[in-house]
Amino acid sequence: MAQYIRFSLSISSEAFLRHYQGVASVVVVQADDGRHIQIPANSFRPFVGQQGIEGRFELELDQNNKLINLERLPLI
């Protein structure tokens, strides 16, 4: 059974550069329900823009808490 976790994220392009430099391998986010979740930084590569990464996201995990999918939610 899949688990879905929603969170907001705002990371500047300078801060995310640490991932590319090999300094940061995970991004720690606070989910809407208060949990802190570690997500592999490379999972956010498709969402990096000139300003960095910003938006609402939904993380899908399998029963073993392995990443299935990460997607940016549309603005409402």
C-alpha positions in Angstrom: 0.0 0.0 0.0 1.5 3.3 -1.1 1.9 6.2 1.3 1.5 9.8 0.1 3.2 12.7 1.9 2.7 16.4 1.0 5.1 19.2 1.8 6.1 22.7 0.7 9.7 23.4 -0.3 11.7 26.6 -1.1 15.5 26.2 -1.7 17.6 28.8 -3.4 19.7 27.8 -6.4 22.8 28.6 -4.3 21.7 26.3 -1.6 20.9 23.5 -4.0 24.3 24.0 -5.6 25.7 22.1 -2.6 24.1 18.9 -4.0 26.0 19.3 -7.3 29.2 20.0 -5.4 28.7 16.7 -3.5 28.2 18.3 -0.1 24.5 17.5 0.3 23.1 14.1 -0.7 19.6 14.5 0.9 17.0 17.2 1.3 15.2 17.2 4.7 11.6 18.5 4.5 8.8 18.9 7.1 5.7 17.2 5.9 2.3 18.8 6.4 1.7 16.3 9.2 4.8 17.4 11.0 7.1 14.5 10.2 10.7 15.2 9.0 11.5 13.3 5.8 14.8 12.8 4.1 14.6 12.7 0.3 17.5 12.0 -2.0 18.6 15.4 -3.4 18.9 14.1 -6.9 15.1 13.4 -6.9 14.6 17.2 -7.1 16.7 17.8 -10.2 13.7 17.9 -12.6 12.3 20.8 -10.5 15.4 23.1 -10.3 14.9 26.4 -12.0 16.9 29.6 -12.1 15.5 30.6 -8.7 16.1 27.2 -7.2 13.2 24.9 -6.2 9.9 26.2 -4.9 6.4 24.8 -4.6 4.1 22.1 -3.2 5.2 18.5 -3.7 3.7 15.1 -3.1 6.0 12.1 -2.3 4.8 8.6 -2.9 6.5 5.8 -0.9 6.0 2.1 -1.0 5.3 -0.1 2.0 9.1 -0.2 2.8 9.3 3.6 2.6 11.1 3.6 -0.7 10.6 6.4 -3.1 8.1 5.6 -5.9 7.4 9.1 -7.2 7.9 12.7 -6.5 5.8 15.4 -8.2 5.2 19.1 -8.0 1.5 19.8 -7.3 -0.2 22.4 -9.5 -0.8 25.8 -8.1 -4.4 26.4 -7.0 
